[in-house]
Amino acid sequence: MTTPLTTSPFTDQERSGADRLADLWFPGTARSPRMTELPDYVPLLGRGLAANDELASAFREIAVLASQAPEVTVETVATWPQDVVEGAFMLLLCTYYMSRDVRTAIGYPGQDRVPVANADPDQLVTDELLAPVIARGATYVPTPGRDR
Amino acid sequence: MSNSASARHQAPDDLDALVIGAGPSGVVAARVMAESGYRVRVLEQGDWPNVADYPSTKLERELIQAGPWNPNPNVRRGPSDYPVNDSDSDIHTFMFNGVGGSTVMFGAEWPRMIPSDFRVKSLDGVAGDWPLTYEDLQPYYEMIDEMLGVSGLGGNTAYPPGAAPPQPALPIGRIGRIAARGMNKLGYQWWPGTHAILSQADGSRPACSRWATCVAGCPEGAKSSFDVSMWPAALAAGVQLTTGARVREITVSQQGLATGATWIDRDGAEHHTSAPLVVVCANGVGTPRLLQLSTSSRFPDGLANSSGYVGHNLMMHPTATVLGCYEDDLQSWLGPIGQPIWSMQFAETDTTRGFRRGSKWTIAGIPGPAELIQRIYSLPLSERSGMTGQEFAERFTGRAFEWVAQIEDLPEFDNTVTLDPDLVDSDGIPAPKLRYKMSEESARALDWHIDRLTEVHLESGAVFTHRVDYMPEVGWHLLGTARCGDDPATSVVNGYGQSHDVPNLYIFDGSVFATSSAVNPTSTIAAFALRGAEHLVENAAEQRIPL
């Protein structure tokens, strides 16, 4: 399911529309790369499509619409079925941030093993931090037992 | 008499007890009984979870969680799942059908109910009191904590004195420290999280490695999903477990006692397992469904339902969140995902707020940029995409976390689980239909708490906040549909989970909750099951045996 694809997972029409959506939703910034310029753009999108059939279906549907539109803009997309658009966006969003290049650009290391034994001091609770809570005392309402 | 005549009867079942459901309450009950010498068999409609299937460590994690690993069975649609008609429900149910139950997907927050939760009627004049007290349950909470290896810090000011959790608390992270500072400025109670997650290795199970993907299945085995934390001991005690076994009906004798269950295997073949004791642990939706499926001339309205309360009073914990974004690097992708710190400041009733009972607050990290942008889903797409969306992720990835308010849901008789007249599961068994409308009081509570959560973010230094007023997709806590009580006219089971109507039928899951509390229920479910199973064993000589 997660094997990178070596060939395009799209029809030519879907690929054309996918590129236009990628350029609209992830055009790149001064810091983050443009999605269509990612070196692993196509294989990543293939992994994304393989991971979720329903979102893949939504994406293909919107990609076809995008390929047929004279121009793909925010206004254009707003005229398409919004639940399907949201599915397509979700797929592209998750796929974009799967890219190592993108993660590096924004300083996100990805989810990984960071053992609790290696916790830094600034990740731990301190007596000083808890002192005001303890000073205020108990907050619960004591209740007698039903037979007491 | 049941209609199980067509079932394929196996060799006589030489059992003392049959348990339906292999989640937390089922395995606790089975283990206790087996360790006491009972011959116990557990029927589970799902399979053993496979760590290799977990999306936790996969690049496509969020996409898999949105589909084949979704906590909503209507989205996931696995072979173990049954559909739930939730078209008439304000909240959609989450559950996992497999060994370990929904703990496979839970965040392992492990709070206890507070004493007043058991005395809501006496204190606040609403709902009903439980037929047991916090003090009754406290020793069992502590025993369960020991069995699982719960981590936390003793002395929580929100609770009566008692034993500290057996393992040290997990790190609260930078998000915990910044949130705590804001709480201190406002003079609010908070405490480091109590988790059913190991902070130190225990036997073959390692300590937490802070993946923050707990709800996608713990890749380490540090989280106490009950398949790894409780089932090995149950199996060692001799419990027999049958997976892929979907129970269709609990059968009864002419004397009105439970005799076992009819179930269907994955090939569609029907079986019947006999036992002199039946324990139902199928969750707050599955249990009333099964009781309503188990009709007979003696129980025409469903098994154990002389009160008419089976399937009523469904409670699900309305939840709201406020995202706070900060300028500081908070490493907010680090786990534990839920409850690095939490607060019971507003758990008790203060009617000047405009509602009764309260809420549990907790913080939660954001594991990655895609999830960060999903948190602002309610904004127009144009504000989440394009350069605007990308720059939002650049600025706040690792610098944002949520405050979450989980509202105590009071029982409403008309919030129900019934059998759907049309929808069926893959075996043709009627599916459950939910009718759940959030009360006006719960809605007022949500509004009040969201405002307070925003304030504490701002007090902590947030530069951007975004509120999600109400989350329909968080129906983790399925409670109240076979409530416990002293009065058989208004409850289904007693304080030990024993059916008022059918003395050899027990229920130990969240359906027994008389009120919902504001806290996550699994520690109470497990403690109730432990207490009930111990009571069952200790009083075995007094129980009637079916003929």
Interface residues (C-beta under 8 A of the other chain):
Chain A: T2 L24 W25 F26 P27 G28 T29 R31 S32 R47 G48 A50 A51 N52 D53 E54 L55 V74 V77 A78 V85 E86 F89 M90 L91 L93 C94 T95 Y96 Y97 M98 R103 A105 I106 G107 Y108 P109 G110 Q111 D112 R113 V114 P115 V116 A117 A119 D122 Q123 L124 V125 L129 L130 P132 V133 I134 R136 G137 A138 T139 Y140 V141 P142 T143 G145 R146
Chain B: S56 T57 K58 L59 E60 R61 E62 L63 I64 A66 G67 P68 I114 P115 S116 F118 R119 S122 L123 D129 P131 T133 Y134 E135 D136 L153 G155 T157 A158 Y159 P160 A169 L170 P171 I172 G173 R174 G176 R177 A180 R181 M183 N184 G187 Q189 W190 W191 P192 S199 A207 C208 S209 R210 W211 A212 T213 E220 Q331 W333 L334 I341 M344 Q345 A347 E348 P367 G368 P369 A370 I373 Q374 L381 S382 R384 S385 G386 M387 G389 Q390 E391 A393 E394 T397 G398
